[in-house]
Every structure is written in C-alpha cells, then in structure tokens.
Amino acid sequence: MASAATHLGLREATLEGLQRTPKELPTVWLYDERGSQLYEEITRLPEYYPPRREREILRARSPEVAARTQARTLVELGAGNASRTRLLLDALAPTLERFVPLDVSEQFLRSTAEAVAAEYPRLAVDPFVGDFERDLHSLPAGSPRLIALLGSTIGNFYPAQRRRFLSAVAGALEDDDAFLVGLDLVKDVERLAAAYNDGRGVTEAFVRNALTAVNAELHATFDQRRFVYTAHWDPEHEWMDIGFRARHAHGVSVRALDLELAFAENEQLRVEVSSKFRRERFELEARDAGLGVDGWWTDEAGDFALALMTRNERRSTCP
Ligand code: AVI
C-alpha cells in the first residue's frame, strides 16, 4: 500500500486555518475512522439526496462512460466504501484491469479494497493511502485511465483550491485518460438546508467528530458544549457553510501547535464548505484549468450532475 506524508502538512494547515477569519479547521479532520463511518451513515439519510441522485445517473450512464473511455485503470479519488463505484466497475468490465481506490482513511480503504477484490476476482485492486490534492502526480500508470471523483467531493474545495486541483488533474491526465466528477447542483435552499441539518443529527455528529479528532491528535481543548452546530446557505458563494458558532466568549488551547485561541460570542468556526454548481460556470472553470467537458449528465430531477472531461488539447480529435 502506498502512503502519503500528509501529517506535517495537516498540522501546518490547521495552524494556518485557525489563524484565519473566520477560524477554520481543514476538512480532512472530518475523515478519521469514526468520521468515515458517520459519513457513510449520512449517505443513507433520507434528507441527504446526493448519493441517490448520483447512483441514478451512474446506473443510466456508466455504459456510455465505459464506451467513451475504454478504461484499463479506474482510479477513484476519496473512494470511501466505493459503493457507487461498483456501477462503473460493472460497466467497465470488458476493458478494466486495475482498480486503484485512494483515500486518507487507511483502515477504511483496506476494507473497501478487500471487499472489491473479493467481488471482482479478475481485477487487480491496488489501494493507495493518500490525499488526492497532493498525490495526483504519483498515481499509477496504466492508460487509458479513468480518474473519478464522485459524491460532489469537489464541492468541499474553495474556488482557488478547486482551480488548482482541476489544473493538477489536467496535468496528470495522459492523452487517453479521462476524468469523471460528481457535482451537486444549485437548488432550492430548503432542500439544501435539510440535507445538512438532518433530523437524526448524524451530520452534526459527523462535524463534531472533527473537534474530537483535533482534541485527540493535537491535544486541543475544544469543548463541544461551548459550540453550536450550524450549516447554512451562503447565496453569494453558492455554498453550504458548515461548522460551529461559539455559544459565548471563551478560549481554546491547541497544545501541539502552541496555539491559544480566543473565541468571541457567536464567532464562527468553519469546518467545511459544500459548493453547489451550475453547468456553464463549471465548464468555464474546467476549460480554464485545461479540461474540456465532453459529457454532462443529470438525474431526472436535475439535482446532481456527472461531468466527463479530457485534456483540452484532445477535444479537437474527440468531438
Ligand atoms: C463529502 N462531501 C461531498 C459531503 C458534502 O455534502 O459536502 C460532506 C458532508 N458534509 C456534511 N454532510 C455531508
């Protein structure tokens, strides 16, 4: 199993994030083992529609994706339990030789890899522990490759980060490779708010787990009772803004970072943003990054989209 040296990077990013306005924790704190389990639970919540919508599109369109890409290698970034990936694996069966799930959670990744290997005995399954923002350049060869980032995970990047990421993908793609991305689309605010404020409080538990993880790993003193969970729609940025606000003024120490934080009453602590997309704007962003959108499919309700991209230069030969 390959491994990425993300630890030092995460400390630096945490130090930097907590000194920003608003204060912020890097999203990666959400995905320790417990966080990954809670996220799986979120994907089954009635309010959290994206996985069902994406599955609907994959069910209908995977054969077309397979016909267009003829992929020998499928790389799934942020694979989780690869639940929707199986639709791609089935459709790609005639050409596919290798599946490379990549995730930051090693234990979770190991069980995903074992499950897929047992279900698809003809497939080489090579899990890769890593952070796809940093490790794109070290992905295994084996063109034509299909690199997939499902679940609208790209929505958790800030716009500048997303531009860098899309440029890095364009740089990592060989001529025959393709990139498939899942995108949650802008929609009715009530449905968006409900998706991140579920009735059972699973999303809140998922986001609170980031505080527990930082307390454990960085010897911090975040007190859950002093923070109220919040997830609201930001119409200017078209993202859900997810995290906490401090119930009252208080201090938090992050001993491993030698950091003393002062929270004012109602001050925000952001843990993630979840951007929602519009087709035209996304296509422009992709083009600027060096990627051409060759396929765009939505579910019947128009809630979610899958975009299939190749490097810009190839577009003239691939109408
Ligand atoms: C992983 N990512 C796409 C999820 C989202 O919808 O932004 C993470 C999530 N956060 C709260 N609920 C789900």
Residues whose N, C-alpha, C, O or C-beta is under 5 A from the ligand:
A	BS01	AVI	I42 G151 S152 T153 T203 S274
